[in-house]
Amino acid sequence: MKSFLNIAHRQLLMVIFFLMPIYIKLLPPLIVVFVLVSVLNLFLNPRDAKWKKEKWSILGLIGFYLFLIVSLLWSDNLSYGLKDLEIKLSLLIFPLIFGIHPSILRSKDVFRSFISGLVMGALIRWGRCIWIYFNENIWVTYKDFSVDIHPSYLSMYMVLGLILLIHVSSYIKTQKKYLIVVSTSIALLLLVSIFQLSSKMGMISVVIPFVYGSFILFTRMRSKVVSISLILCSITLFVYAFSNNTRLTGFVNQNNPSVESKLERKSSLESTAVRKYIWSSAFVQIKNNILFGVGTGDIKDQLIVQYQIDGLTGAAENKLNAHNQFLQVALAIGLVGLLFFLLQFTIPIYTTWQFRPIILILFSLLCCLNFCVESMLETQAGTIFFGLFNAYLCFNSDTK
């Protein structure tokens, strides 16, 4: 029974990693089963629990979620607060499970499962894209290319996939050339998919795996001339490809006052400029509730009121969030809560520092960049991704 539970634990975990980039809506019921197996495993094999060894790391990671629960005490809109807690439940579940049962993390196939899911998801989306082109003569991009998950989230997944692919490929022996060909093909597939998704921060985030890959290439290739030549060629292709992407080049134009009027920017939903107005509105509310915030239940109501005061008609009508996870947290639970949130990044790096956790550091950097322009943890696509990988990388010594 013990052996069966351990196998079921690992297999369920790998399926969750695999399905995440394919269809995120399949994960909640799988996570429920994963939790039930975890509880059963703990009940039948209490000696395997390691919570005493990892208790401070566990408390540090779940402290943010616990403070969100406490913030319901000063929230009027309890229904929205409870819904928000449900969405963020992964930030509680995975640190507890991985902290108590680190033995389920010994399989290094987890990274390969996630990368395989990215490849499968990309092929499905490209198949649909090509089918639409030949049948309707329409070349789909952005939200039309990824209809089931927002392009910003999927781009973040793919950038992490590139980081993990570089990490895994760095251990491939030069004799196994077919694996190098496979890895290169996967990297190209992910890169063109990111380009097709046209998420501005997603394309900017590609710099992270590019720098990491360049470092690996430069330090491990015997011929420095060849490595430098490959890096320069990659830079040229990178600049050419992304400078010809209309959404990325439009990023500059949207910040140019001559392109669109102030009134148009305030009523917009997608422009970069409107984010500045949204952030300004969020800052006003944060100043009025500096220590403990407005409560996780009232954050959306307070934002809408401020949008209406500031004339942000598009943001108010569509009930937009703060489009910045750090501002979102500060408004919901104040500076005290923001400190708990920052522990989500600092504790894993601190506890694993002796192992030189390069993947964890790059993952944290990737999330921080995306959190600056999106409230990623307001949907399950963001909370499952962050909660799962952050806890996994924190408690799994095989990846450190």
FILUMTI-976230 format. One record per residue (C-alpha): residue number from 1; x, y, z; residue in three letters. Coordinates in nm, 2 decimals. Layout:
<atoms>
i=NUM&X=X&Y=Y&Z=Z&aa=ALA
...
</atoms>
This chain:
<atoms>
i=1&X=0.00&Y=0.00&Z=0.00&aa=MET
i=2&X=0.28&Y=0.24&Z=0.09&aa=LYS
i=3&X=0.46&Y=0.17&Z=-0.24&aa=SER
i=4&X=0.14&Y=0.22&Z=-0.43&aa=PHE
i=5&X=0.07&Y=0.55&Z=-0.26&aa=LEU
i=6&X=0.42&Y=0.68&Z=-0.34&aa=ASN
i=7&X=0.39&Y=0.58&Z=-0.70&aa=ILE
i=8&X=0.04&Y=0.74&Z=-0.72&aa=ALA
i=9&X=0.18&Y=1.06&Z=-0.56&aa=HIS
i=10&X=0.46&Y=1.09&Z=-0.82&aa=ARG
i=11&X=0.25&Y=1.01&Z=-1.12&aa=GLN
i=12&X=-0.03&Y=1.25&Z=-1.02&aa=LEU
i=13&X=0.24&Y=1.53&Z=-0.97&aa=LEU
i=14&X=0.38&Y=1.46&Z=-1.32&aa=MET
i=15&X=0.04&Y=1.46&Z=-1.48&aa=VAL
i=16&X=-0.03&Y=1.80&Z=-1.31&aa=ILE
i=17&X=0.29&Y=1.94&Z=-1.45&aa=PHE
i=18&X=0.22&Y=1.80&Z=-1.79&aa=PHE
i=19&X=-0.14&Y=1.92&Z=-1.82&aa=LEU
i=20&X=-0.08&Y=2.27&Z=-1.69&aa=MET
i=21&X=0.03&Y=2.43&Z=-2.02&aa=PRO
i=22&X=-0.22&Y=2.22&Z=-2.22&aa=ILE
i=23&X=-0.55&Y=2.29&Z=-2.05&aa=TYR
i=24&X=-0.54&Y=2.45&Z=-1.70&aa=ILE
i=25&X=-0.91&Y=2.39&Z=-1.63&aa=LYS
i=26&X=-0.83&Y=2.02&Z=-1.59&aa=LEU
i=27&X=-0.61&Y=2.07&Z=-1.29&aa=LEU
i=28&X=-0.85&Y=2.16&Z=-1.00&aa=PRO
i=29&X=-1.01&Y=1.81&Z=-0.98&aa=PRO
i=30&X=-0.66&Y=1.65&Z=-1.02&aa=LEU
i=31&X=-0.53&Y=1.87&Z=-0.74&aa=ILE
i=32&X=-0.82&Y=1.76&Z=-0.52&aa=VAL
i=33&X=-0.72&Y=1.39&Z=-0.59&aa=VAL
i=34&X=-0.35&Y=1.48&Z=-0.52&aa=PHE
i=35&X=-0.45&Y=1.63&Z=-0.19&aa=VAL
i=36&X=-0.65&Y=1.33&Z=-0.09&aa=LEU
i=37&X=-0.37&Y=1.09&Z=-0.18&aa=VAL
i=38&X=-0.13&Y=1.31&Z=0.02&aa=SER
i=39&X=-0.35&Y=1.30&Z=0.33&aa=VAL
i=40&X=-0.40&Y=0.93&Z=0.30&aa=LEU
i=41&X=-0.02&Y=0.89&Z=0.26&aa=ASN
i=42&X=0.04&Y=1.10&Z=0.57&aa=LEU
i=43&X=-0.22&Y=0.90&Z=0.77&aa=PHE
i=44&X=-0.07&Y=0.56&Z=0.67&aa=LEU
i=45&X=0.29&Y=0.66&Z=0.68&aa=ASN
i=46&X=0.33&Y=0.93&Z=0.95&aa=PRO
i=47&X=0.70&Y=0.85&Z=0.99&aa=ARG
i=48&X=0.77&Y=0.98&Z=0.64&aa=ASP
i=49&X=0.66&Y=1.33&Z=0.73&aa=ALA
i=50&X=0.94&Y=1.59&Z=0.74&aa=LYS
i=51&X=0.74&Y=1.89&Z=0.87&aa=TRP
i=52&X=0.97&Y=1.94&Z=1.17&aa=LYS
i=53&X=1.27&Y=1.98&Z=0.95&aa=LYS
i=54&X=1.09&Y=2.22&Z=0.71&aa=GLU
i=55&X=0.85&Y=2.39&Z=0.95&aa=LYS
i=56&X=0.99&Y=2.74&Z=0.92&aa=TRP
i=57&X=1.00&Y=2.73&Z=0.55&aa=SER
i=58&X=0.65&Y=2.60&Z=0.54&aa=ILE
i=59&X=0.53&Y=2.87&Z=0.77&aa=LEU
i=60&X=0.71&Y=3.13&Z=0.57&aa=GLY
i=61&X=0.54&Y=3.02&Z=0.24&aa=LEU
i=62&X=0.19&Y=2.98&Z=0.38&aa=ILE
i=63&X=0.21&Y=3.30&Z=0.59&aa=GLY
i=64&X=0.09&Y=3.51&Z=0.30&aa=PHE
i=65&X=-0.22&Y=3.30&Z=0.26&aa=TYR
i=66&X=-0.29&Y=3.29&Z=0.63&aa=LEU
i=67&X=-0.28&Y=3.67&Z=0.64&aa=PHE
i=68&X=-0.53&Y=3.68&Z=0.35&aa=LEU
i=69&X=-0.76&Y=3.48&Z=0.57&aa=ILE
i=70&X=-0.71&Y=3.72&Z=0.86&aa=VAL
i=71&X=-0.79&Y=4.02&Z=0.63&aa=SER
i=72&X=-1.15&Y=3.89&Z=0.60&aa=LEU
i=73&X=-1.20&Y=4.04&Z=0.95&aa=LEU
i=74&X=-1.20&Y=4.39&Z=0.80&aa=TRP
i=75&X=-1.36&Y=4.30&Z=0.47&aa=SER
i=76&X=-1.73&Y=4.38&Z=0.40&aa=ASP
i=77&X=-1.76&Y=4.17&Z=0.08&aa=ASN
i=78&X=-1.70&Y=3.83&Z=0.23&aa=LEU
i=79&X=-1.83&Y=3.64&Z=-0.08&aa=SER
i=80&X=-1.56&Y=3.79&Z=-0.30&aa=TYR
i=81&X=-1.30&Y=3.74&Z=-0.02&aa=GLY
i=82&X=-1.38&Y=3.37&Z=0.00&aa=LEU
i=83&X=-1.37&Y=3.34&Z=-0.38&aa=LYS
i=84&X=-1.02&Y=3.50&Z=-0.38&aa=ASP
i=85&X=-0.91&Y=3.25&Z=-0.11&aa=LEU
i=86&X=-1.03&Y=2.97&Z=-0.33&aa=GLU
i=87&X=-0.84&Y=3.09&Z=-0.63&aa=ILE
i=88&X=-0.52&Y=3.12&Z=-0.42&aa=LYS
i=89&X=-0.56&Y=2.79&Z=-0.24&aa=LEU
i=90&X=-0.25&Y=2.65&Z=-0.43&aa=SER
i=91&X=-0.04&Y=2.89&Z=-0.23&aa=LEU
i=92&X=-0.14&Y=2.69&Z=0.08&aa=LEU
i=93&X=-0.17&Y=2.34&Z=-0.05&aa=ILE
i=94&X=0.16&Y=2.28&Z=-0.23&aa=PHE
i=95&X=0.39&Y=2.42&Z=0.04&aa=PRO
i=96&X=0.22&Y=2.20&Z=0.29&aa=LEU
i=97&X=0.24&Y=1.89&Z=0.08&aa=ILE
i=98&X=0.59&Y=1.93&Z=-0.05&aa=PHE
i=99&X=0.72&Y=2.05&Z=0.29&aa=GLY
i=100&X=0.57&Y=1.75&Z=0.47&aa=ILE
i=101&X=0.63&Y=1.49&Z=0.20&aa=HIS
i=102&X=0.95&Y=1.59&Z=0.02&aa=PRO
i=103&X=1.01&Y=1.22&Z=-0.08&aa=SER
i=104&X=0.76&Y=1.25&Z=-0.36&aa=ILE
i=105&X=0.99&Y=1.50&Z=-0.53&aa=LEU
i=106&X=1.28&Y=1.28&Z=-0.60&aa=ARG
i=107&X=1.19&Y=1.22&Z=-0.97&aa=SER
i=108&X=1.37&Y=1.45&Z=-1.20&aa=LYS
i=109&X=1.12&Y=1.36&Z=-1.47&aa=ASP
i=110&X=0.90&Y=1.65&Z=-1.34&aa=VAL
i=111&X=1.08&Y=1.90&Z=-1.55&aa=PHE
i=112&X=1.05&Y=1.68&Z=-1.86&aa=ARG
i=113&X=0.68&Y=1.64&Z=-1.79&aa=SER
i=114&X=0.63&Y=2.02&Z=-1.79&aa=PHE
i=115&X=0.84&Y=2.06&Z=-2.11&aa=ILE
i=116&X=0.65&Y=1.78&Z=-2.28&aa=SER
i=117&X=0.32&Y=1.95&Z=-2.19&aa=GLY
i=118&X=0.45&Y=2.28&Z=-2.33&aa=LEU
i=119&X=0.54&Y=2.10&Z=-2.66&aa=VAL
i=120&X=0.20&Y=1.92&Z=-2.68&aa=MET
i=121&X=0.02&Y=2.24&Z=-2.60&aa=GLY
i=122&X=0.22&Y=2.44&Z=-2.86&aa=ALA
i=123&X=0.16&Y=2.18&Z=-3.13&aa=LEU
i=124&X=-0.22&Y=2.18&Z=-3.06&aa=ILE
i=125&X=-0.23&Y=2.56&Z=-3.08&aa=ARG
i=126&X=-0.02&Y=2.57&Z=-3.40&aa=TRP
i=127&X=-0.24&Y=2.30&Z=-3.55&aa=GLY
i=128&X=-0.55&Y=2.51&Z=-3.48&aa=ARG
i=129&X=-0.37&Y=2.82&Z=-3.61&aa=CYS
i=130&X=-0.28&Y=2.65&Z=-3.94&aa=ILE
i=131&X=-0.63&Y=2.50&Z=-3.98&aa=TRP
i=132&X=-0.79&Y=2.84&Z=-3.94&aa=ILE
i=133&X=-0.55&Y=2.99&Z=-4.19&aa=TYR
i=134&X=-0.62&Y=2.74&Z=-4.46&aa=PHE
i=135&X=-1.00&Y=2.74&Z=-4.40&aa=ASN
i=136&X=-1.07&Y=3.10&Z=-4.32&aa=GLU
i=137&X=-0.76&Y=3.27&Z=-4.45&aa=ASN
i=138&X=-0.70&Y=3.43&Z=-4.11&aa=ILE
i=139&X=-0.36&Y=3.42&Z=-3.93&aa=TRP
i=140&X=-0.44&Y=3.42&Z=-3.56&aa=VAL
i=141&X=-0.22&Y=3.57&Z=-3.29&aa=THR
i=142&X=-0.23&Y=3.68&Z=-2.93&aa=TYR
i=143&X=-0.57&Y=3.58&Z=-2.76&aa=LYS
i=144&X=-0.69&Y=3.41&Z=-3.08&aa=ASP
i=145&X=-0.38&Y=3.19&Z=-3.08&aa=PHE
i=146&X=-0.44&Y=3.09&Z=-2.71&aa=SER
i=147&X=-0.81&Y=3.10&Z=-2.64&aa=VAL
i=148&X=-0.81&Y=2.89&Z=-2.33&aa=ASP
i=149&X=-0.55&Y=3.08&Z=-2.13&aa=ILE
i=150&X=-0.43&Y=3.44&Z=-2.15&aa=HIS
i=151&X=-0.12&Y=3.48&Z=-2.36&aa=PRO
i=152&X=0.07&Y=3.65&Z=-2.08&aa=SER
i=153&X=0.04&Y=3.34&Z=-1.86&aa=TYR
i=154&X=0.12&Y=3.09&Z=-2.14&aa=LEU
i=155&X=0.42&Y=3.30&Z=-2.24&aa=SER
i=156&X=0.55&Y=3.29&Z=-1.88&aa=MET
i=157&X=0.51&Y=2.91&Z=-1.88&aa=TYR
i=158&X=0.70&Y=2.89&Z=-2.21&aa=MET
i=159&X=0.99&Y=3.11&Z=-2.09&aa=VAL
i=160&X=1.02&Y=2.89&Z=-1.78&aa=LEU
i=161&X=1.02&Y=2.60&Z=-2.01&aa=GLY
i=162&X=1.31&Y=2.74&Z=-2.20&aa=LEU
i=163&X=1.50&Y=2.79&Z=-1.87&aa=ILE
i=164&X=1.43&Y=2.43&Z=-1.77&aa=LEU
i=165&X=1.52&Y=2.30&Z=-2.12&aa=LEU
i=166&X=1.86&Y=2.48&Z=-2.10&aa=ILE
i=167&X=1.92&Y=2.34&Z=-1.75&aa=HIS
i=168&X=1.83&Y=1.98&Z=-1.86&aa=VAL
i=169&X=2.02&Y=2.01&Z=-2.19&aa=SER
i=170&X=2.34&Y=2.13&Z=-2.01&aa=SER
i=171&X=2.38&Y=1.78&Z=-1.87&aa=TYR
i=172&X=2.35&Y=1.61&Z=-2.21&aa=ILE
i=173&X=2.67&Y=1.44&Z=-2.32&aa=LYS
i=174&X=2.81&Y=1.56&Z=-2.65&aa=THR
i=175&X=2.80&Y=1.21&Z=-2.79&aa=GLN
i=176&X=2.42&Y=1.21&Z=-2.78&aa=LYS
i=177&X=2.38&Y=1.45&Z=-3.07&aa=LYS
i=178&X=2.02&Y=1.34&Z=-3.14&aa=TYR
i=179&X=1.92&Y=1.48&Z=-2.79&aa=LEU
i=180&X=2.08&Y=1.81&Z=-2.88&aa=ILE
i=181&X=1.88&Y=1.82&Z=-3.20&aa=VAL
i=182&X=1.56&Y=1.75&Z=-3.01&aa=VAL
i=183&X=1.63&Y=2.01&Z=-2.75&aa=SER
i=184&X=1.71&Y=2.27&Z=-3.01&aa=THR
i=185&X=1.39&Y=2.19&Z=-3.20&aa=SER
i=186&X=1.19&Y=2.23&Z=-2.88&aa=ILE
i=187&X=1.36&Y=2.56&Z=-2.80&aa=ALA
i=188&X=1.27&Y=2.69&Z=-3.15&aa=LEU
i=189&X=0.91&Y=2.58&Z=-3.11&aa=LEU
i=190&X=0.87&Y=2.76&Z=-2.78&aa=LEU
i=191&X=1.04&Y=3.08&Z=-2.92&aa=LEU
i=192&X=0.81&Y=3.10&Z=-3.22&aa=VAL
i=193&X=0.51&Y=3.03&Z=-3.00&aa=SER
i=194&X=0.61&Y=3.31&Z=-2.77&aa=ILE
i=195&X=0.64&Y=3.54&Z=-3.07&aa=PHE
i=196&X=0.29&Y=3.43&Z=-3.19&aa=GLN
i=197&X=0.14&Y=3.49&Z=-2.84&aa=LEU
i=198&X=0.27&Y=3.85&Z=-2.87&aa=SER
i=199&X=0.27&Y=3.91&Z=-2.49&aa=SER
i=200&X=0.50&Y=4.21&Z=-2.44&aa=LYS
i=201&X=0.63&Y=4.10&Z=-2.11&aa=MET
i=202&X=0.66&Y=3.75&Z=-2.24&aa=GLY
i=203&X=0.88&Y=3.86&Z=-2.52&aa=MET
i=204&X=1.09&Y=4.08&Z=-2.29&aa=ILE
i=205&X=1.12&Y=3.78&Z=-2.04&aa=SER
i=206&X=1.29&Y=3.58&Z=-2.31&aa=VAL
i=207&X=1.61&Y=3.77&Z=-2.22&aa=VAL
i=208&X=1.63&Y=3.56&Z=-1.90&aa=ILE
i=209&X=1.68&Y=3.22&Z=-2.07&aa=PRO
i=210&X=1.88&Y=3.39&Z=-2.34&aa=PHE
i=211&X=2.14&Y=3.52&Z=-2.09&aa=VAL
i=212&X=2.14&Y=3.19&Z=-1.90&aa=TYR
i=213&X=2.18&Y=2.99&Z=-2.22&aa=GLY
i=214&X=2.46&Y=3.22&Z=-2.34&aa=SER
i=215&X=2.64&Y=3.18&Z=-2.01&aa=PHE
i=216&X=2.62&Y=2.80&Z=-2.03&aa=ILE
i=217&X=2.73&Y=2.80&Z=-2.39&aa=LEU
i=218&X=3.03&Y=3.03&Z=-2.33&aa=PHE
i=219&X=3.15&Y=2.85&Z=-2.02&aa=THR
i=220&X=3.12&Y=2.49&Z=-2.16&aa=ARG
i=221&X=3.22&Y=2.52&Z=-2.52&aa=MET
i=222&X=3.59&Y=2.46&Z=-2.58&aa=ARG
i=223&X=3.60&Y=2.70&Z=-2.88&aa=SER
i=224&X=3.52&Y=3.05&Z=-2.75&aa=LYS
i=225&X=3.52&Y=3.19&Z=-3.10&aa=VAL
i=226&X=3.24&Y=2.95&Z=-3.20&aa=VAL
i=227&X=3.04&Y=3.02&Z=-2.88&aa=SER
i=228&X=3.07&Y=3.39&Z=-2.92&aa=ILE
i=229&X=2.96&Y=3.36&Z=-3.29&aa=SER
i=230&X=2.66&Y=3.16&Z=-3.20&aa=LEU
i=231&X=2.56&Y=3.41&Z=-2.93&aa=ILE
i=232&X=2.60&Y=3.71&Z=-3.17&aa=LEU
i=233&X=2.39&Y=3.53&Z=-3.43&aa=CYS
i=234&X=2.12&Y=3.46&Z=-3.17&aa=SER
i=235&X=2.12&Y=3.82&Z=-3.06&aa=ILE
i=236&X=2.08&Y=3.93&Z=-3.43&aa=THR
i=237&X=1.79&Y=3.69&Z=-3.49&aa=LEU
i=238&X=1.63&Y=3.79&Z=-3.15&aa=PHE
i=239&X=1.64&Y=4.16&Z=-3.22&aa=VAL
i=240&X=1.52&Y=4.12&Z=-3.58&aa=TYR
i=241&X=1.23&Y=3.89&Z=-3.49&aa=ALA
i=242&X=1.09&Y=4.09&Z=-3.20&aa=PHE
i=243&X=1.15&Y=4.43&Z=-3.36&aa=SER
i=244&X=0.91&Y=4.32&Z=-3.63&aa=ASN
i=245&X=0.64&Y=4.22&Z=-3.38&aa=ASN
i=246&X=0.36&Y=4.49&Z=-3.39&aa=THR
i=247&X=0.26&Y=4.45&Z=-3.03&aa=ARG
i=248&X=0.61&Y=4.50&Z=-2.90&aa=LEU
i=249&X=0.69&Y=4.80&Z=-3.13&aa=THR
i=250&X=0.35&Y=4.93&Z=-3.04&aa=GLY
i=251&X=0.46&Y=4.94&Z=-2.67&aa=PHE
i=252&X=0.66&Y=5.26&Z=-2.76&aa=VAL
i=253&X=0.38&Y=5.41&Z=-2.96&aa=ASN
i=254&X=0.13&Y=5.36&Z=-2.68&aa=GLN
i=255&X=0.34&Y=5.57&Z=-2.45&aa=ASN
i=256&X=0.37&Y=5.85&Z=-2.70&aa=ASN
i=257&X=0.10&Y=6.12&Z=-2.62&aa=PRO
i=258&X=0.08&Y=6.21&Z=-2.99&aa=SER
i=259&X=-0.05&Y=5.87&Z=-3.08&aa=VAL
i=260&X=-0.36&Y=5.86&Z=-2.87&aa=GLU
i=261&X=-0.54&Y=6.12&Z=-2.66&aa=SER
i=262&X=-0.56&Y=6.11&Z=-2.28&aa=LYS
i=263&X=-0.94&Y=6.04&Z=-2.30&aa=LEU
i=264&X=-0.88&Y=5.75&Z=-2.54&aa=GLU
i=265&X=-0.61&Y=5.60&Z=-2.31&aa=ARG
i=266&X=-0.84&Y=5.63&Z=-2.00&aa=LYS
i=267&X=-1.12&Y=5.44&Z=-2.18&aa=SER
i=268&X=-0.88&Y=5.18&Z=-2.32&aa=SER
i=269&X=-0.84&Y=4.82&Z=-2.18&aa=LEU
i=270&X=-0.53&Y=4.69&Z=-2.36&aa=GLU
i=271&X=-0.29&Y=4.99&Z=-2.39&aa=SER
i=272&X=0.02&Y=5.02&Z=-2.19&aa=THR
i=273&X=-0.07&Y=5.37&Z=-2.11&aa=ALA
i=274&X=-0.39&Y=5.28&Z=-1.92&aa=VAL
i=275&X=-0.19&Y=5.07&Z=-1.68&aa=ARG
i=276&X=-0.02&Y=5.39&Z=-1.55&aa=LYS
i=277&X=-0.36&Y=5.53&Z=-1.47&aa=TYR
i=278&X=-0.47&Y=5.21&Z=-1.30&aa=ILE
i=279&X=-0.15&Y=5.20&Z=-1.10&aa=TRP
i=280&X=-0.21&Y=5.57&Z=-1.00&aa=SER
i=281&X=-0.56&Y=5.48&Z=-0.88&aa=SER
i=282&X=-0.43&Y=5.18&Z=-0.68&aa=ALA
i=283&X=-0.16&Y=5.41&Z=-0.52&aa=PHE
i=284&X=-0.44&Y=5.64&Z=-0.39&aa=VAL
i=285&X=-0.62&Y=5.36&Z=-0.22&aa=GLN
i=286&X=-0.30&Y=5.22&Z=-0.08&aa=ILE
i=287&X=-0.21&Y=5.55&Z=0.08&aa=LYS
i=288&X=-0.55&Y=5.56&Z=0.25&aa=ASN
i=289&X=-0.50&Y=5.20&Z=0.39&aa=ASN
i=290&X=-0.13&Y=5.18&Z=0.42&aa=ILE
i=291&X=-0.07&Y=4.92&Z=0.70&aa=LEU
i=292&X=-0.34&Y=4.65&Z=0.66&aa=PHE
i=293&X=-0.51&Y=4.74&Z=0.33&aa=GLY
i=294&X=-0.88&Y=4.73&Z=0.25&aa=VAL
i=295&X=-0.91&Y=4.35&Z=0.30&aa=GLY
i=296&X=-0.90&Y=4.08&Z=0.04&aa=THR
i=297&X=-1.28&Y=4.09&Z=0.01&aa=GLY
i=298&X=-1.31&Y=4.47&Z=-0.07&aa=ASP
i=299&X=-1.02&Y=4.53&Z=-0.30&aa=ILE
i=300&X=-1.22&Y=4.51&Z=-0.63&aa=LYS
i=301&X=-1.50&Y=4.73&Z=-0.49&aa=ASP
i=302&X=-1.25&Y=4.99&Z=-0.38&aa=GLN
i=303&X=-1.06&Y=4.99&Z=-0.71&aa=LEU
i=304&X=-1.39&Y=5.03&Z=-0.91&aa=ILE
i=305&X=-1.48&Y=5.33&Z=-0.69&aa=VAL
i=306&X=-1.14&Y=5.49&Z=-0.75&aa=GLN
i=307&X=-1.16&Y=5.42&Z=-1.12&aa=TYR
i=308&X=-1.49&Y=5.61&Z=-1.14&aa=GLN
i=309&X=-1.34&Y=5.90&Z=-0.95&aa=ILE
i=310&X=-1.04&Y=5.91&Z=-1.18&aa=ASP
i=311&X=-1.25&Y=5.88&Z=-1.50&aa=GLY
i=312&X=-1.12&Y=5.54&Z=-1.60&aa=LEU
i=313&X=-1.44&Y=5.43&Z=-1.77&aa=THR
i=314&X=-1.30&Y=5.12&Z=-1.94&aa=GLY
i=315&X=-1.14&Y=4.99&Z=-1.62&aa=ALA
i=316&X=-1.45&Y=5.06&Z=-1.41&aa=ALA
i=317&X=-1.69&Y=4.89&Z=-1.65&aa=GLU
i=318&X=-1.47&Y=4.58&Z=-1.69&aa=ASN
i=319&X=-1.38&Y=4.57&Z=-1.32&aa=LYS
i=320&X=-1.01&Y=4.55&Z=-1.39&aa=LEU
i=321&X=-0.76&Y=4.45&Z=-1.12&aa=ASN
i=322&X=-0.45&Y=4.66&Z=-1.04&aa=ALA
i=323&X=-0.24&Y=4.50&Z=-1.32&aa=HIS
i=324&X=0.05&Y=4.47&Z=-1.08&aa=ASN
i=325&X=0.06&Y=4.19&Z=-0.83&aa=GLN
i=326&X=0.27&Y=4.39&Z=-0.58&aa=PHE
i=327&X=0.02&Y=4.68&Z=-0.58&aa=LEU
i=328&X=-0.27&Y=4.43&Z=-0.57&aa=GLN
i=329&X=-0.13&Y=4.27&Z=-0.25&aa=VAL
i=330&X=-0.05&Y=4.61&Z=-0.09&aa=ALA
i=331&X=-0.40&Y=4.74&Z=-0.16&aa=LEU
i=332&X=-0.56&Y=4.42&Z=-0.03&aa=ALA
i=333&X=-0.36&Y=4.36&Z=0.29&aa=ILE
i=334&X=-0.13&Y=4.66&Z=0.32&aa=GLY
i=335&X=0.24&Y=4.69&Z=0.37&aa=LEU
i=336&X=0.23&Y=4.42&Z=0.64&aa=VAL
i=337&X=0.08&Y=4.18&Z=0.40&aa=GLY
i=338&X=0.32&Y=4.28&Z=0.13&aa=LEU
i=339&X=0.61&Y=4.18&Z=0.35&aa=LEU
i=340&X=0.45&Y=3.83&Z=0.39&aa=PHE
i=341&X=0.41&Y=3.82&Z=0.01&aa=PHE
i=342&X=0.78&Y=3.90&Z=-0.04&aa=LEU
i=343&X=0.87&Y=3.61&Z=0.18&aa=LEU
i=344&X=0.74&Y=3.39&Z=-0.10&aa=GLN
i=345&X=1.05&Y=3.48&Z=-0.29&aa=PHE
i=346&X=1.31&Y=3.53&Z=-0.02&aa=THR
i=347&X=1.25&Y=3.22&Z=0.20&aa=ILE
i=348&X=1.30&Y=2.96&Z=-0.08&aa=PRO
i=349&X=1.62&Y=3.13&Z=-0.20&aa=ILE
i=350&X=1.75&Y=3.17&Z=0.15&aa=TYR
i=351&X=1.68&Y=2.81&Z=0.25&aa=THR
i=352&X=1.84&Y=2.67&Z=-0.07&aa=THR
i=353&X=2.13&Y=2.91&Z=-0.11&aa=TRP
i=354&X=2.39&Y=2.66&Z=-0.02&aa=GLN
i=355&X=2.29&Y=2.45&Z=-0.32&aa=PHE
i=356&X=2.33&Y=2.74&Z=-0.57&aa=ARG
i=357&X=1.96&Y=2.74&Z=-0.67&aa=PRO
i=358&X=2.00&Y=2.90&Z=-1.02&aa=ILE
i=359&X=1.66&Y=2.76&Z=-1.14&aa=ILE
i=360&X=1.48&Y=2.90&Z=-0.84&aa=LEU
i=361&X=1.65&Y=3.24&Z=-0.88&aa=ILE
i=362&X=1.56&Y=3.26&Z=-1.25&aa=LEU
i=363&X=1.21&Y=3.15&Z=-1.17&aa=PHE
i=364&X=1.17&Y=3.42&Z=-0.91&aa=SER
i=365&X=1.31&Y=3.68&Z=-1.15&aa=LEU
i=366&X=1.07&Y=3.57&Z=-1.42&aa=LEU
i=367&X=0.77&Y=3.59&Z=-1.18&aa=CYS
i=368&X=0.87&Y=3.93&Z=-1.05&aa=CYS
i=369&X=0.90&Y=4.07&Z=-1.40&aa=LEU
i=370&X=0.55&Y=3.94&Z=-1.49&aa=ASN
i=371&X=0.40&Y=4.05&Z=-1.15&aa=PHE
i=372&X=0.51&Y=4.41&Z=-1.23&aa=CYS
i=373&X=0.26&Y=4.44&Z=-1.52&aa=VAL
i=374&X=0.00&Y=4.18&Z=-1.43&aa=GLU
i=375&X=-0.19&Y=4.06&Z=-1.12&aa=SER
i=376&X=-0.10&Y=3.71&Z=-1.20&aa=MET
i=377&X=-0.23&Y=3.56&Z=-0.87&aa=LEU
i=378&X=-0.59&Y=3.67&Z=-0.93&aa=GLU
i=379&X=-0.65&Y=3.36&Z=-1.15&aa=THR
i=380&X=-0.59&Y=2.99&Z=-1.10&aa=GLN
i=381&X=-0.36&Y=2.99&Z=-1.41&aa=ALA
i=382&X=-0.12&Y=3.21&Z=-1.21&aa=GLY
i=383&X=-0.17&Y=3.07&Z=-0.86&aa=THR
i=384&X=-0.13&Y=2.71&Z=-0.96&aa=ILE
i=385&X=0.18&Y=2.79&Z=-1.16&aa=PHE
i=386&X=0.35&Y=3.00&Z=-0.90&aa=PHE
i=387&X=0.24&Y=2.79&Z=-0.60&aa=GLY
i=388&X=0.34&Y=2.46&Z=-0.76&aa=LEU
i=389&X=0.68&Y=2.56&Z=-0.89&aa=PHE
i=390&X=0.78&Y=2.78&Z=-0.60&aa=ASN
i=391&X=0.71&Y=2.51&Z=-0.35&aa=ALA
i=392&X=0.86&Y=2.24&Z=-0.57&aa=TYR
i=393&X=1.19&Y=2.43&Z=-0.62&aa=LEU
i=394&X=1.20&Y=2.52&Z=-0.25&aa=CYS
i=395&X=1.17&Y=2.17&Z=-0.11&aa=PHE
i=396&X=1.32&Y=1.95&Z=-0.38&aa=ASN
i=397&X=1.70&Y=1.92&Z=-0.33&aa=SER
i=398&X=1.74&Y=1.75&Z=-0.67&aa=ASP
i=399&X=1.69&Y=2.08&Z=-0.84&aa=THR
i=400&X=1.91&Y=2.29&Z=-0.62&aa=LYS
</atoms>
